[in-house]
Amino acid sequence: MTAQSQGLHTYVLDTLGLEISSGQCPPGSVLRTDELAQRFDVSRTVVREVVRVLESMHLVESRRRVGVTVRPAATWNVYDPQVIRWRLAGADRPRQLRSLTVLRSAIEPVAAGLAARHATAEQCARLTERALGMVATSRGRRLEDYLEHDIAFHRIVLDASGNEMFARLGDVVAEVLAGRTHHQVMFEDPDPAAVTLHVRLAEAVREGDPEAAERITKEIAVGALHELDVLAP
């Protein structure tokens, strides 16, 4: 695929993904290849490639003599990072953020407890480094810099748990954190208490204290839910 066709592929995919996830193309809607090719001024090959990706996410299904049909939301792969990104870009953002944050609150404390038991010295060092990076970027409206450290911090915790299922949720957590930042569901500067909790979590993991790690992560999750109450009621 050339750079130009890759760009067209991405544009068509994002446009259709947003339209489907927002309900602009409701379940049962039929998308015809020829019409899509004409609408986006792209080849039918590009359209077919986009449809294959949407099918892999269970957003659509192809039917002979019918076309590409939008599937019910209950069938979508809601753990796919792109689907999460599209849904967070829509009007249903507050509910999506809350749903994803509740998911995190159920999983990450357990992962943190496991990380305190299994993290390597190198993982502990990187976790501390990222926690300090969050501290360093928590003032002066440096949300993008803070986001980079925040995402990396939570990925390390999930990886250090030693559970491959938890580790695979790193992309989900990354999309939630990025969505909050890019859609202004964050204070101008991160909550100082939340930043401090991340430092304490890094210490608990390094000290091999699973009970403290789990408790602190629960506090982080509760704080995140409270922020949503204020910023995305």
N, C-alpha and C positions, 0 to 999 in steps of 0.2 A: 504494500500500500504506500503510495507516494505521500509526501508531506502535505500536499494540497488536498488529496483525497482523505487523509487522516484528519485534517482540519474540518472538512465538510462532514465527515462521519461524526466527529465529536459534536459539531453544531446541531446536526439533525437529531442525534441521540439525546442531547440535553434538552432540546426544544420539545421533542415528543415525550421524553420522560417527565418533564415538568407539567406538560398538559395532561398527561394521564394521571400523575400522582395528585394533581390539584383538583381533579374532577372535571376539568374542562373537556376532556374526552372520557365520559363516564363508561362504566362497564357495559359491554354490549355494543359499543361503538365500533364501526367497521372502518379500518384504514386500508385504502387500496394503494397498491404499489405504484401504479401509474400516476395516480393523483398526487401521491407524496413526492415522486420524482419531479413532477411538474411544479408543485408548490415550492420546493426547495431548490429547483434548478440543478438537480444532481442526477447521476445515472441510476438506473434501477439496481445496479450492482451495489452501490452505496446504500440504497434503501434496504436491500435484502440483508446486508451486513448489520445494519442498525436493528432490523427486525429480529435477527438472530440473537443479538445482545438482549433486547427486550424480552424475548422468549426465555432466555436463560435466567432472567430475573422473575419470570412467571407473571409479567405485566400483560403480555399479549399471547395469543395463540393463532397460528395460521390454519385456515380451513380452506380446502379446495372449493372453488366456485363461489366462495364467500369473500375471502380476503383475510386481513389481519384483524382479529377481534380483541378488544380490550377485556381483560379478565377481571373478576371481582377482586376488591382489595384484600379479601381474606386469603387469596391464593398468592399474593405477592411475597417475594423474599424480602421481608422487612429488615433483615440483618445485612443486606447488601449495602455497602457504603454509599454507592451512587443513589440508591433508592432513599436512603436516609437523607442525603443531601438535598434531593429533589423535594422530599416531603417537608423538610425544614424551611425550604424557600417559599412554601405556600401559606395560605391563610390559616391552616390548621397547626401552625408552628407551636403555639403554647401547649396544646395537648400532646404533640409529638415529643417535645422537650421533656414534659413531665413523665411520659411513658418511658422514655429512654433513661431518664435520671432514676426512676424507680428500678429499672432493670440494673443499672449500675449499682444502686444501693443494695441490691440483693446479691450481687456477684463480687464486687470489688473488696468488701471486707473479708470474705472468705479467701480470696486470692492474696490479700495482704497478709493474713495469718499464715498461709502456706509459704509466702515469700520470706517471712521471718524465720521459717524453719529451713528453707532450702536455698536461699539466695547465696550466690558465690561472693567472694570478697570483691571481685571486679564489678559485679552487679550492685553491691552495696556502695561502692565508690561512685559509680555512675548515677545512682539514685541520689546520693548526697550532692553530687555536682549539679544535678538538675534542680534539686530543691533550692540550692543556693542561687541558681540562675533565676528561679522564680522570685526569690527575695530581691535580687539585683534589678529585676525588670518590673517590680510591682508598684513603682511610683513613676509619675511623669507621663501617664497615658501611653505606655509602651505595650499595648495589648497584644500586638502581633508577635513581639519578641517574647512576651510572657507566655503566649499560646504555644510557641515552639517548645519551651521548657516543660510546660504543663502536659502536653501530649506525650513527650518523651518520658516524663516521670511515670505516667500511668501505664505506658507500654512496658516499662522496666518492671513495674510491680506485677503486671499480668504474666510477663515472661518468667520472672523469678519464682512464680508460684510453682513452676515445674509441671503444670497441667496444660497440655496442648490445647484443650478446649477453651480455657480461659485466655491463653495467649492469642488465639484467633480472634478474640473480641477486641483486640487493640485497635483495629480499624473502625469498629463501631464507636468506641470511646473517643477516638480522634475526631470523627465526624460530629459527635455531640458537642465536644469542646469547641471545635471550629465553628459550628453553627451558632453557638451562643455568642461567640466573638463577632462573627461576620454579620449577624442579624441584630446586633446591638442589644443582646440580652445579657449584658455584663455592665457593671459599674465602670465609670471612667478609669478607675484604678481598682484592681482586685481587692476583695475584702481582706484586710490585714490578718484577721483571725484565721481565715482559710489558708493563707500563705504560711502562717506559723504552724498550722496543723500538718501541712505537707512536710515541713522540716522535722516535726516530731515523728511523723510516720517513717521518714528515712532513718531516723535514729532508732526507732523501735525495730525496724527490719535489721539494721546493722547489729543491734544488741541481741537479736534472736529472741525477741519477746512477742510471740504470736498473739497473746491476749491484748496487749497494748496496740499492736498493729491493727487488729480487727476493730477495736474500740475507736481508735482515732479515725479510721477510714469511715466508720459509721457516722462520726461527727462531721466529716467532710461532706458526706452524702446528704445529711440533714441540712447542713448549711446551704448546699446547692439547691435543695427543694425550697428553702425559705427565700432564696434569691429569686427563684421563679415566681413565687407568690407576689413578690414586689414588682418584678420587671416584666413578667409575662403572665398576668393573672387570667 
